[in-house]
Amino acid sequence: MSHPFHKQRMTLRSTRRSSALVITLFFVCLMTIIVVGFLTSMRLETFSARSHFNGVVADLYAQEATDAAVARIYYATSDTNRFWVTQPGRLYVSPPLTNLPVTTLVDLSSGEEPNNASPPTNEAVNLNPATLQDPSLYLVASTNATMPAAPMYAKWIYQHQDGTLDPTVPTGAPTANPVVGRYAFWVDDESAKINLNTAWTGDSTKNTNGLAHPSRINLNAFPPLVPSDIDAIQSYRGTTHYYDSVEGARLVNANVAALLGTNNFSTTVYNHAPEINMFGEPRILLTTQKSLADTAGTTNFLDILNTENTDPGPFTNLSTKGVQTVAQEIVAELNRTNWPIMPGQSFATKYGSSTSTVQMALNIIDYVRCAESTNDIVEPLRGTATATSFTLAEGAGTMLSMSRRPVITEYGLWFSVPVKNVGNALYNFNWKVFVKITLPPYYGLKSIDLSNV
């Protein structure tokens, strides 16, 4: 017969063993969860890093295609003794004016395929696929009476590991110099298309807001449009917002949507004259260098220098009259109240101060000065201002612009005990000045030598 105390000890020992087993299983499960979570996290990190790397590589190939297209455009248009005419995906360039009139074709694509061809995907890419919303419509050119929709094939340009470019499709087994990427491109001239943000009609009685001009291509070039549709396109951009894409104009009405579905290749939303603003006036090119603006002197730029194409940083290089004239031109743009969609409003009313636009104009000028100057420190423009004008005064005036300069954040002055100068009532003081100078962030300066300032 067992003793009761012995049974109690056996029960207690069994309970302890069960508890230890439960705790052990708990920690095993916990460690398993931690390990699995860590492995999952590392897998996600690896996937994210690989995706980011692939994105960077894709951007580099896209930039390579862009650079190739820009180089061809520059090659075709840089010679001032030649004329050139644009066509979709190409430029026709005349010979030098002294030679016979034989034109040269400059292809603005990576290579073309016949429209009726169906090359394998490793040879060319179709730039005009059907849209996902409507298979009867196409991204670039849709079907109409004069232009049936067709594939627009651009050949792939393959790049090898050593940077060599090859227009032929790689075949055979991988070599020591394998293909690492490819790109294709096709360039079109947007200025040859109808701009939905500026075109309206040739009727001079309607063109009173500066958004269209009888000399521009107008919406009457689309015969299916009736006058009410043309006015609806203009009214939508004037009361709602400008079109940021051709597809956005489909919201005007059903007739416009149907027209754009078959004529999207002939329309654009980009300015067909980049040197002209939305008011039909010359833009102000943000440079102080005439050589970068226009050697013929017809381009409006920040003409603020005493001598052309000198450093705009030193104050001695600035023309007082030029600075004041340019500042007033910028202020006039910021004060105008005939902006589309926001009639009666201006930057002056937005920021509330009568001289706020003058401050913005000076900041714009000094931003360009700092960008084009070789000096570490650029003395800011300073002077007096009214609501519409600015008078330059070096070292004086209440209006001070933002420029690349150190800023005094603390200032201290210490005097010693005064000592009377023998023979007169003057006192001599020994004094020290301590100045803490801070370089504002994003100015491109990590340190500066103040010994010559």
C-alpha positions in Angstrom: 0.0 0.0 0.0 1.4 3.4 -1.1 1.8 6.2 1.3 -0.3 9.4 0.6 2.7 11.6 0.9 4.4 9.6 -1.9 1.4 10.0 -4.2 1.5 13.8 -3.6 5.2 14.0 -4.5 4.6 12.0 -7.7 1.7 14.3 -8.7 3.7 17.4 -8.0 6.7 16.0 -10.1 4.4 15.2 -13.0 2.8 18.7 -12.9 6.3 20.3 -13.0 7.3 18.2 -16.0 4.1 19.1 -17.8 4.7 22.8 -17.2 8.2 22.6 -18.4 7.1 20.8 -21.6 4.4 23.5 -22.2 7.0 26.3 -21.7 9.5 24.6 -24.0 6.9 24.2 -26.7 6.0 27.8 -26.3 9.5 29.0 -26.8 10.0 26.6 -29.7 6.9 28.1 -31.4 8.1 31.6 -30.6 11.5 31.0 -32.1 9.9 29.4 -35.1 7.7 32.5 -35.7 10.7 34.8 -35.3 12.9 32.8 -37.7 10.0 32.5 -40.3 9.4 36.3 -39.9 13.0 37.0 -40.4 13.3 34.9 -43.5 10.1 36.4 -44.9 11.5 39.9 -44.2 14.8 39.1 -45.9 12.8 37.7 -48.9 10.8 40.9 -49.1 14.0 43.0 -48.8 15.7 41.0 -51.5 12.6 41.4 -53.8 12.4 45.1 -53.0 16.1 45.7 -53.7 15.9 43.7 -57.0 12.8 45.7 -58.0 14.5 49.0 -57.3 17.6 47.9 -59.1 15.5 46.8 -62.2 13.8 50.2 -62.1 17.1 52.1 -62.1 18.3 50.0 -65.0 15.1 50.6 -66.9 15.5 54.4 -66.3 19.0 54.3 -67.6 17.9 52.5 -70.8 15.1 55.0 -71.2 17.5 57.9 -70.8 19.9 56.2 -73.3 17.0 56.2 -75.8 16.2 59.8 -75.1 19.8 60.8 -75.5 20.0 59.0 -78.8 16.9 60.8 -80.1 18.2 64.2 -78.9 21.5 63.6 -80.6 19.8 62.9 -83.9 17.7 66.0 -83.6 20.8 68.1 -82.9 22.6 66.5 -85.8 19.8 67.4 -88.1 19.0 70.9 -86.9 22.2 72.5 -85.6 23.5 73.7 -89.0 22.2 77.2 -89.5 22.8 76.8 -93.3 20.2 74.1 -93.7 16.5 74.0 -93.5 14.5 71.1 -92.1 10.9 69.9 -92.2 9.4 67.5 -89.7 7.3 64.4 -90.5 6.2 61.7 -88.1 9.3 60.0 -86.9 11.7 61.7 -89.2 13.3 65.0 -90.4 13.9 66.1 -94.0 17.0 68.2 -94.0 18.1 70.4 -96.9 21.7 70.5 -98.1 23.9 73.6 -97.6 22.4 76.5 -99.4 25.3 76.6 -101.9 24.7 73.0 -103.1 22.1 71.3 -105.2 18.7 70.9 -103.6 19.0 67.3 -102.5 17.4 66.5 -99.1 18.7 64.2 -96.5 16.3 62.0 -94.5 17.2 61.8 -90.7 15.3 58.9 -89.0 14.1 59.9 -85.5 13.5 56.3 -84.4 15.5 53.3 -83.5 14.5 51.7 -86.8 11.2 51.2 -88.7 9.4 48.1 -89.9 6.8 48.1 -92.7 3.3 48.7 -91.3 2.0 45.4 -92.7 4.8 43.4 -91.2 4.4 41.4 -88.0 8.0 41.0 -86.7 8.6 38.8 -83.6 8.6 40.6 -80.3 12.4 40.2 -80.0 12.9 42.2 -83.2 10.5 45.2 -82.8 7.9 46.7 -80.5 4.4 47.9 -81.5 4.0 51.5 -80.3 0.4 51.7 -81.3 -1.4 48.9 -79.5 -5.2 48.9 -78.8 -6.4 50.5 -75.6 -7.6 48.3 -72.8 -10.9 50.2 -72.5 -11.9 49.9 -76.1 -10.1 47.4 -78.4 -11.3 49.4 -81.4 -9.2 52.5 -80.3 -5.4 52.7 -80.3 -3.0 54.6 -78.1 -1.2 56.7 -80.8 -3.3 56.6 -84.1 -6.8 55.3 -84.4 -8.8 54.5 -87.5 -10.3 57.3 -89.6 -11.2 58.0 -93.2 -7.6 59.0 -94.2 -5.5 57.1 -91.7 -6.3 53.4 -91.0 -4.9 52.2 -87.7 -1.9 50.1 -88.2 1.0 48.8 -86.0 3.8 51.2 -85.5 6.9 49.0 -85.1 10.2 50.4 -83.8 13.2 48.1 -83.8 14.9 47.1 -80.6 18.5 48.3 -80.1 20.4 45.7 -78.0 23.2 46.6 -75.7 25.9 44.2 -74.8 27.7 44.0 -71.5 30.7 46.1 -72.7 28.3 48.9 -73.9 28.3 47.9 -77.6 25.0 48.6 -79.4 23.7 46.1 -81.8 20.5 46.5 -84.0 20.4 42.8 -84.8 18.6 40.2 -82.7 21.1 38.2 -80.6 21.2 34.5 -81.5 23.2 31.5 -80.4 24.5 30.6 -77.0 25.5 33.3 -74.5 29.0 34.6 -75.0 31.5 36.4 -72.8 29.8 39.6 -73.9 26.1 38.9 -73.5 23.2 41.2 -74.1 22.2 43.0 -70.9 19.3 45.3 -72.2 17.5 46.9 -75.1 15.6 50.0 -76.0 13.5 51.4 -78.8 12.2 54.9 -79.5 10.2 56.9 -82.0 10.0 60.8 -82.0 7.1 62.9 -83.3 6.8 66.6 -83.7 4.0 67.9 -81.4 4.1 71.3 -82.9 2.6 69.9 -86.1 -0.6 68.8 -84.3 -3.6 70.8 -83.2 -3.2 72.0 -79.6 -6.5 71.6 -77.7 -5.3 74.1 -75.1 -4.8 76.9 -77.6 -6.8 76.2 -80.7 -10.3 77.6 -81.1 -11.5 79.2 -84.3 -10.4 81.7 -86.9 -13.3 84.0 -86.0 -11.6 87.2 -84.7 -14.7 88.3 -82.8 -14.3 85.3 -80.5 -10.6 85.5 -80.0 -10.7 88.2 -77.3 -9.1 86.3 -74.4 -5.7 85.7 -76.0 -6.0 81.9 -76.0 -6.3 81.6 -79.7 -5.2 83.5 -82.8 -6.5 83.5 -86.4 -2.9 82.6 -87.6 -2.9 79.4 -85.5 -4.2 76.1 -86.6 -7.8 76.1 -85.3 -10.4 73.4 -84.6 -12.1 74.1 -87.9 -9.6 71.7 -89.3 -11.8 68.9 -88.0 -14.8 69.0 -90.4 -16.9 66.7 -88.3 -17.0 69.3 -85.5 -19.9 71.7 -85.5 -19.5 75.3 -84.1 -21.2 74.3 -80.8 -18.6 71.5 -80.3 -15.7 73.9 -81.0 -17.1 76.4 -78.5 -17.6 73.6 -76.0 -13.9 72.6 -76.2 -12.9 76.2 -75.5 -15.4 76.7 -72.8 -14.4 73.5 -70.9 -10.7 74.6 -70.7 -11.7 78.1 -69.8 -14.1 77.3 -67.0 -13.0 73.9 -65.7 -9.2 73.3 -66.3 -6.8 73.0 -69.2 -6.4 69.6 -70.8 -3.5 67.6 -69.4 -4.0 64.9 -72.0 -5.9 64.3 -75.2 -8.0 61.7 -73.4 -9.1 64.3 -71.0 -10.9 66.2 -73.7 -13.4 63.3 -74.1 -15.2 64.7 -71.1 -16.5 67.7 -73.1 -19.3 65.8 -74.9 -20.0 62.7 -76.9 -19.3 64.3 -80.3 -15.8 65.4 -79.1 -15.1 62.0 -77.6 -16.0 60.3 -80.9 -13.8 62.7 -82.9 -10.8 62.2 -80.6 -11.2 58.5 -80.8 -10.4 58.6 -84.5 -8.1 61.7 -84.7 -5.9 61.4 -81.6 -2.8 61.3 -83.8 -3.5 64.8 -85.0 -4.1 66.4 -81.6 -1.9 67.4 -78.7 -2.2 69.3 -75.4 1.4 70.8 -75.5 2.3 74.3 -76.5 3.2 74.3 -80.2 5.4 77.3 -79.6 7.5 76.9 -76.4 8.8 80.4 -76.6 5.3 81.8 -76.3 3.2 81.9 -73.1 -0.5 81.3 -72.9 -1.1 85.0 -73.6 0.6 84.8 -76.9 3.6 86.8 -75.6 7.3 86.0 -75.5 8.4 84.0 -72.5 11.1 85.4 -70.3 14.0 82.9 -70.6 15.6 82.4 -67.1 19.2 83.2 -68.0 21.4 86.3 -67.8 23.6 85.1 -70.6 22.7 86.4 -74.1 24.7 83.6 -75.7 22.3 81.1 -74.1 19.2 83.0 -75.0 19.5 84.2 -78.6 22.5 85.5 -80.5 20.1 87.5 -82.7 18.8 89.4 -79.7 15.2 88.6 -80.3 14.6 86.4 -77.2 13.4 88.0 -73.9 15.8 87.1 -71.1 17.2 88.5 -67.9 19.2 91.2 -69.5 20.8 92.7 -66.3 24.5 92.8 -67.2 26.7 95.8 -68.1 28.7 93.6 -70.4 27.1 90.6 -72.2 27.9 87.1 -71.1 29.9 88.1 -68.0 29.5 86.7 -64.4 26.2 87.9 -62.9 27.4 87.4 -59.4 29.5 90.5 -58.8 27.4 93.6 -58.1 29.8 95.7 -60.3 28.7 93.6 -63.4 25.1 94.5 -63.0 23.3 97.2 -64.9 21.1 99.3 -62.6 18.7 100.0 -65.5 18.7 96.4 -66.6 17.8 95.0 -63.2 15.0 97.5 -62.7 13.6 96.9 -66.2 13.6 93.1 -65.8 12.2 93.3 -62.3 9.3 95.4 -63.5 8.6 92.9 -66.4 8.4 90.0 -64.0 6.3 92.1 -61.6 3.9 92.9 -64.4 3.4 89.2 -65.1 2.8 88.4 -61.4 0.3 91.3 -61.1 -1.8 90.5 -64.1 -5.4 89.5 -63.4 -6.5 87.9 -66.7 -5.3 84.4 -65.9 -7.5 81.7 -67.4 -9.8 79.9 -65.0 -8.9 82.4 -62.2 -10.1 85.8 -63.7 -9.6 88.8 -61.4 -6.9 87.0 -59.4 -3.2 87.5 -59.3 -0.1 86.5 -57.3 -0.3 89.9 -55.5 -3.8 89.1 -54.2 -2.8 85.6 -53.3 0.1 86.7 -51.1 -1.7 89.8 -49.8 1.2 92.4 -49.9 1.4 95.2 -52.4 5.2 94.5 -52.7 5.0 90.7 -52.5 5.4 90.4 -56.3 8.5 92.6 -56.2 10.0 90.3 -53.6 9.3 87.3 -55.8 10.7 89.0 -58.8 14.0 89.8 -57.0 14.1 86.2 -55.7 13.7 84.9 -59.3 16.5 87.1 -60.6 18.9 86.2 -57.8 18.1 82.5 -58.2 19.4 82.7 -61.7 22.3 84.8 -60.7 23.4 82.3 -58.1 23.0 79.4 -60.6 25.1 81.1 -63.3 27.7 82.8 -61.1 31.1 81.2 -60.2 31.3 83.1 -56.9 30.7 81.3 -53.6 28.9 84.3 -52.3 26.5 86.4 -54.4 25.5 89.8 -53.0 21.7 90.0 -52.9 19.8 92.6 -54.8 18.7 95.4 -52.5 16.8 98.7 -52.9 13.4 100.3 -52.5 10.1 99.0 -54.0 6.6 100.1 -54.7 3.7 97.9 -55.7 4.8 97.8 -59.3 8.5 98.9 -59.5 11.9 98.4 -57.9 14.9 100.8 -57.6 18.3 99.2 -57.1 20.5 100.6 -54.4 23.5 98.6 -53.3 23.7 98.3 -49.5 20.6 100.4 -49.0 16.8 100.1 -49.1 14.2 97.9 -47.3 13.8 95.3 -50.0 16.3 92.5 -49.9 16.3 89.4 -52.1 17.3 85.8 -51.4 20.8 84.9 -52.7 23.7 82.6 -52.0 25.2 84.2 -48.9 26.0 83.4 -45.3 23.5 84.6 -42.7 24.4 86.1 -39.4 22.4 84.3 -36.7 24.2 85.6 -33.5 26.1 88.7 -32.8 28.0 89.6 -29.6 29.9 92.8 -28.6 32.2 93.1 -25.5 33.7 96.3 -24.1 36.6 96.7 -21.7 36.7 99.3 -18.9 37.0 102.7 -20.5 40.3 104.6 -20.2 40.3 108.4 -20.5 42.6 109.8 -23.1 45.0 112.3 -21.6 44.5 115.8 -22.8 41.0 115.6 -23.9 37.6 114.2 -22.9 37.7 111.1 -25.2 37.7 107.6 -23.8 39.4 104.6 -25.3 37.6 101.3 -25.3 39.0 97.8 -26.0 36.2 95.8 -27.6 35.6 92.5 -29.3 33.0 91.4 -31.8 31.8 87.8 -32.2 29.7 86.8 -35.1 28.1 83.4 -35.8 27.6 82.8 -39.5 25.3 80.1 -40.8 25.3 78.7 -44.3 21.7 78.1 -45.3 20.9 74.6 -46.4 20.7 73.6 -50.1 22.9 76.5 -51.2 25.6 74.1 -52.4 28.2 75.4 -49.9 29.6 73.2 -47.1 32.3 75.7 -46.0 33.4 79.2 -47.0 36.5 81.4 -46.7 35.6 84.7 -45.0 39.1 86.1 -45.0 38.4 88.1 -48.2 34.8 89.1 -47.4 
